[in-house]
């Protein structure tokens, strides 16, 4: 399978952090873990507004929502993405 495109919004602790788009095709191996290189356009106002809180916590809530385009044999389909999870976080 191939991942053709991403269009995602990223939130940390319910605060909008940034947006990412990716149009580089990435091969997704069957039944295994994989990484996707992403560049994020960060909203620095929201990032700095919550920087002190982020330094003091041990975990953060991450939310990613948007769409990806994936497929096989040059047949692609859009899939909605909605992920929420707690990630361990240590600034130091």
ROSE-4610 file (N, C-alpha, C; in Angstrom, 1 decimal, always signed):
// ROSE-4610
residu = [X/X/X/X/X/X/X/X/X/X/X/X/X/X/X/X/X/X/X/X/X/X/X/X/X/X/X/X/X/X/X/X/X/X/X/X/X/X/X/X/X/X/X/X/X/X/X/X/X/X/X/X/X/X/X/X/X/X/X/X/X/X/X/X/X/X/X/X/X/X/X/X/X/X/X/X/X/X/X/X/X/X/X/X/X/X/X/X/X/X/X/X/X/X/X/X/X/X/X/X/X/X/X/X/X/X/X/X/X/X/X/X/X/X/X/X/X/X/X/X/X/X/X/X/X/X/X/X/X/X/X/X/X/X/X/X/X/X/X/X/X/X/X/X/X/X/X/X/X/X/X/X/X/X/X/X/X/X/X/X/X/X/X/X/X/X/X/X/X/X/X/X/X/X/X/X/X/X/X/X/X/X/X/X/X/X/X/X/X/X/X/X/X/X/X/X/X/X/X/X/X/X/X/X/X/X/X/X/X/X/X/X/X/X/X/X/X/X/X/X/X/X/X/X/X/X/X/X/X/X/X/X/X/X/X/X/X/X/X/X/X/X/X/X/X/X/X/X/X/X/X/X/X/X/X/X/X/X/X/X/X/X/X/X/X/X/X/X/X/X/X/X/X/X/X/X]
num = [1/1/1/2/2/2/3/3/3/4/4/4/5/5/5/6/6/6/7/7/7/8/8/8/9/9/9/10/10/10/11/11/11/12/12/12/13/13/13/14/14/14/15/15/15/16/16/16/17/17/17/18/18/18/19/19/19/20/20/20/21/21/21/22/22/22/23/23/23/24/24/24/25/25/25/26/26/26/27/27/27/28/28/28/29/29/29/30/30/30/31/31/31/32/32/32/33/33/33/34/34/34/35/35/35/36/36/36/37/37/37/38/38/38/39/39/39/40/40/40/41/41/41/42/42/42/43/43/43/44/44/44/45/45/45/46/46/46/47/47/47/48/48/48/49/49/49/50/50/50/51/51/51/52/52/52/53/53/53/54/54/54/55/55/55/56/56/56/57/57/57/58/58/58/59/59/59/60/60/60/61/61/61/62/62/62/63/63/63/64/64/64/65/65/65/66/66/66/67/67/67/68/68/68/69/69/69/70/70/70/71/71/71/72/72/72/73/73/73/74/74/74/75/75/75/76/76/76/77/77/77/78/78/78/79/79/79/80/80/80/81/81/81/82/82/82/83/83/83/84/84/84/85/85/85/86/86/86/87/87/87/88/88/88/89/89/89/90/90/90/91/91/91/92/92/92]
x = [+0.8/+0.0/+0.9/+0.4/+1.1/+0.3/+1.0/+0.4/+0.8/-0.2/+0.1/+0.1/-0.8/-0.9/-1.5/-1.1/-1.7/-2.1/-3.1/-3.6/-4.2/-3.4/-3.7/-3.5/-4.5/-4.3/-3.9/-3.0/-2.4/-2.7/-3.2/-3.6/-2.8/-2.4/-1.7/-2.5/-3.0/-3.9/-5.0/-5.7/-6.8/-6.5/-5.2/-4.8/-4.2/-4.7/-4.2/-2.7/-1.9/-0.5/+0.0/-0.6/-0.2/-0.9/-0.4/-1.0/+0.1/-0.1/+0.9/+0.3/+1.0/+0.6/+1.9/+1.6/+2.7/+2.3/+3.0/+2.6/+3.7/+4.6/+5.6/+5.1/+5.1/+4.6/+5.5/+4.8/+5.5/+4.9/+5.8/+5.4/+5.1/+3.9/+3.4/+3.6/+4.5/+4.7/+3.5/+3.2/+2.1/+2.4/+1.4/+1.4/+2.7/+3.1/+4.3/+4.2/+5.0/+5.1/+5.9/+5.5/+6.3/+6.2/+7.1/+7.2/+6.9/+6.3/+6.0/+6.7/+7.6/+8.2/+7.2/+7.1/+6.1/+6.8/+6.4/+6.8/+5.5/+5.6/+4.5/+4.6/+3.6/+3.6/+3.0/+3.9/+3.6/+3.0/+1.9/+1.4/+2.1/+3.1/+4.0/+3.3/+2.2/+1.5/+0.9/+0.2/-0.4/+0.7/+1.8/+2.9/+3.5/+3.9/+4.5/+3.5/+2.2/+1.2/+1.2/+1.4/+1.4/+2.7/+3.8/+5.1/+5.4/+5.1/+5.4/+4.7/+3.4/+2.7/+3.3/+3.7/+4.3/+5.6/+6.4/+7.6/+7.3/+6.2/+5.9/+5.2/+4.6/+3.8/+4.6/+4.1/+4.8/+4.2/+3.0/+2.4/+1.5/+1.3/+0.5/-0.6/-1.7/-2.7/-2.5/-2.4/-2.3/-3.5/-4.0/-5.1/-4.6/-4.9/-4.6/-5.9/-6.3/-7.5/-7.3/-7.9/-7.8/-8.0/-7.3/-7.5/-6.1/-6.1/-5.0/-5.5/-4.6/-5.0/-4.0/-4.6/-3.8/-4.4/-3.6/-4.1/-3.1/-3.4/-2.6/-2.8/-1.8/-1.9/-2.6/-2.2/-2.6/-4.1/-4.7/-6.1/-6.1/-6.4/-6.3/-7.6/-7.7/-9.0/-8.6/-9.5/-9.3/-9.9/-9.2/-9.6/-9.5/-10.6/-10.6/-9.7/-9.0/-8.1/-8.6/-8.8/-9.1/-8.4/-7.3/-6.6/-6.5/-6.7/-6.4/-5.7/-4.7/-4.0/-3.1/-2.7/-1.8/-0.4/+0.6/+2.0/+2.8/+3.7/+4.6/+5.5/+5.8/+6.6/+7.5/+8.7/+9.7/+10.5/+10.5/+11.2/+12.7/+13.0/+14.4/+14.9]
y = [-1.2/+0.0/+1.2/+2.3/+3.6/+4.7/+5.5/+6.7/+7.8/+8.5/+9.5/+10.9/+11.2/+12.6/+12.6/+13.6/+13.8/+15.3/+15.6/+16.9/+16.9/+17.2/+17.0/+18.2/+18.4/+19.4/+18.7/+19.4/+18.8/+19.7/+19.0/+19.7/+19.1/+19.9/+19.4/+20.0/+19.1/+19.5/+20.4/+20.1/+20.8/+22.1/+22.4/+23.7/+23.4/+24.2/+24.0/+24.4/+23.4/+23.7/+23.9/+23.2/+23.5/+22.5/+22.7/+21.9/+21.3/+20.1/+19.4/+18.9/+19.0/+18.4/+17.7/+16.6/+15.8/+15.2/+15.4/+14.9/+14.0/+13.5/+12.5/+11.1/+10.3/+8.9/+8.1/+7.4/+6.6/+5.2/+4.2/+2.8/+2.3/+1.7/+1.1/-0.4/-1.0/-2.4/-3.1/-4.3/-5.1/-5.5/-5.4/-5.9/-5.5/-4.3/-3.9/-2.4/-1.9/-0.5/+0.2/+1.5/+2.4/+3.8/+4.6/+6.0/+6.8/+8.0/+8.9/+10.3/+10.7/+12.0/+13.2/+14.0/+15.1/+16.4/+17.5/+18.9/+19.6/+20.2/+20.9/+22.4/+23.1/+24.5/+24.9/+25.4/+25.5/+27.0/+27.1/+28.3/+28.7/+29.6/+29.9/+30.6/+31.3/+32.0/+30.9/+29.9/+28.9/+28.0/+27.8/+27.0/+27.7/+29.0/+29.7/+29.9/+30.1/+30.4/+29.2/+28.0/+26.8/+26.2/+26.9/+26.4/+26.1/+26.9/+26.7/+25.5/+25.3/+24.2/+22.9/+22.9/+21.7/+21.3/+22.3/+21.9/+21.2/+21.4/+20.9/+19.5/+19.1/+17.9/+16.7/+15.5/+14.3/+13.6/+14.1/+13.5/+14.6/+14.5/+15.4/+14.7/+15.3/+14.8/+15.3/+14.4/+14.7/+14.3/+15.2/+15.0/+15.3/+14.4/+14.6/+14.3/+15.3/+15.1/+15.6/+15.0/+15.4/+14.3/+14.3/+13.2/+12.8/+11.5/+11.0/+10.4/+10.3/+9.6/+8.5/+7.3/+6.1/+5.1/+4.2/+3.2/+2.2/+1.5/+0.5/+0.4/+0.2/+0.0/+1.2/+2.4/+3.7/+4.0/+3.3/+3.5/+4.0/+5.3/+6.0/+6.4/+6.4/+6.8/+7.7/+8.6/+9.5/+8.8/+8.9/+8.3/+9.4/+9.5/+10.5/+9.9/+10.8/+10.4/+11.2/+10.5/+11.1/+10.3/+10.8/+10.1/+11.0/+10.4/+11.1/+10.1/+10.6/+9.7/+10.5/+9.9/+10.5/+10.0/+10.9/+10.6/+11.0/+10.1/+10.5/+11.7/+12.6/+13.8/+14.2/+14.5/+15.0/+16.1/+17.3/+18.4/+18.2/+17.7/+17.5/+16.1]
z = [+0.0/+0.0/+0.0/-0.5/-0.6/+0.1/+0.9/+1.4/+0.5/-0.1/-1.1/-0.6/+0.4/+0.8/+2.2/+3.0/+4.4/+4.4/+5.2/+5.5/+6.9/+7.9/+9.3/+10.1/+11.1/+12.1/+13.4/+14.2/+15.4/+16.6/+17.6/+18.9/+20.0/+21.0/+22.2/+23.3/+24.2/+25.3/+24.9/+23.8/+23.2/+22.6/+22.5/+21.9/+20.5/+19.5/+18.2/+18.1/+17.6/+17.5/+16.1/+15.1/+13.8/+12.8/+11.5/+10.4/+9.6/+9.1/+8.3/+7.0/+6.0/+4.7/+4.2/+3.5/+3.0/+1.7/+0.6/-0.7/-1.3/-0.4/-0.8/-0.6/-1.6/-1.5/-0.5/+0.4/+1.4/+1.3/+1.1/+1.0/+2.4/+2.6/+3.9/+3.8/+4.5/+4.5/+5.2/+4.7/+5.2/+6.6/+7.5/+8.9/+9.6/+9.5/+10.3/+10.6/+11.6/+11.9/+10.9/+10.7/+9.8/+10.3/+9.7/+10.1/+8.8/+9.1/+8.0/+8.3/+7.5/+7.7/+7.5/+8.5/+8.3/+8.7/+8.1/+8.5/+9.0/+10.1/+10.7/+10.7/+10.2/+10.3/+11.7/+12.5/+13.9/+14.2/+14.9/+15.4/+16.6/+16.5/+17.7/+18.8/+18.5/+19.6/+20.6/+20.0/+20.9/+21.5/+20.8/+21.4/+22.6/+22.5/+23.6/+24.8/+24.4/+25.5/+26.5/+26.1/+27.0/+27.3/+27.0/+27.2/+28.6/+29.5/+31.0/+31.5/+31.1/+31.6/+31.0/+29.8/+29.1/+29.8/+30.4/+31.1/+32.3/+33.0/+34.3/+34.3/+33.2/+33.1/+32.7/+33.0/+32.7/+31.4/+31.0/+29.8/+29.2/+27.9/+27.2/+26.4/+26.1/+25.3/+23.9/+22.9/+21.5/+20.8/+19.9/+19.0/+17.6/+16.7/+15.2/+14.5/+13.6/+12.8/+11.4/+10.5/+9.1/+8.1/+7.0/+6.0/+5.5/+5.0/+4.3/+3.0/+2.0/+0.8/+0.6/+0.5/+0.4/-0.6/-1.1/-2.0/-2.5/-3.6/-4.2/-5.7/-6.4/-7.9/-8.5/-8.1/-8.7/-8.5/-7.5/-7.1/-5.7/-5.5/-4.2/-3.6/-2.3/-1.7/-0.5/-0.2/+1.0/+2.3/+3.4/+4.6/+5.7/+6.5/+7.6/+8.7/+9.4/+10.5/+11.7/+12.8/+14.1/+15.2/+15.8/+16.8/+18.0/+19.2/+20.5/+21.4/+22.0/+22.9/+23.9/+24.9/+25.9/+25.6/+25.5/+25.3/+26.5/+26.9/+28.0/+27.4/+28.3/+27.8/+28.9/+28.6/+29.5/+28.8/+29.3/+28.7/+29.0/+30.1/+30.5/+30.3]
